[in-house]
Amino acid sequence: MSEGINWREELLESANFNGKQERILREGPRSLVDSWILGALYSRWKKLSGYREPPVPNCQSSFQEFNKKVREVEE
């Protein structure tokens, strides 16, 4: 496991959780539903810690742009 922020431990120290949430944070998910709960807890940690995802670049293009590039290659 890479060294870095242990968000699970950090989250456990910062708030109170019910038994199931605490088990999932300590032991990991055992089912699909547990995975969903873990994902929600991770989102909660990011919000509490002020973590922001980097912006996603705009990769949109139009069919007209595509056709223009194809014509340039064909010439």
LINCORPE-V858652 format. One record per residue. N is the residue number from 1. RES is the residue in three letters. BURIAL is # if it has 9 or more other C-alpha atoms within 8 Angstrom, else .. Layout:
BEGIN
n res burial
N RES BURIAL
N RES BURIAL
END
This chain:
BEGIN
n res burial
1 MET .
2 SER .
3 GLU .
4 GLY .
5 ILE .
6 ASN .
7 TRP .
8 ARG #
9 GLU #
10 GLU .
11 LEU #
12 LEU #
13 GLU .
14 SER .
15 ALA .
16 ASN .
17 PHE .
18 ASN .
19 GLY .
20 LYS .
21 GLN #
22 GLU #
23 ARG #
24 ILE #
25 LEU #
26 ARG .
27 GLU .
28 GLY .
29 PRO #
30 ARG .
31 SER .
32 LEU .
33 VAL .
34 ASP #
35 SER #
36 TRP .
37 ILE #
38 LEU #
39 GLY .
40 ALA .
41 LEU .
42 TYR #
43 SER .
44 ARG .
45 TRP #
46 LYS #
47 LYS .
48 LEU .
49 SER .
50 GLY .
51 TYR .
52 ARG .
53 GLU .
54 PRO .
55 PRO .
56 VAL .
57 PRO .
58 ASN .
59 CYS .
60 GLN .
61 SER .
62 SER .
63 PHE .
64 GLN .
65 GLU .
66 PHE #
67 ASN .
68 LYS .
69 LYS .
70 VAL .
71 ARG .
72 GLU .
73 VAL .
74 GLU .
75 GLU .
END
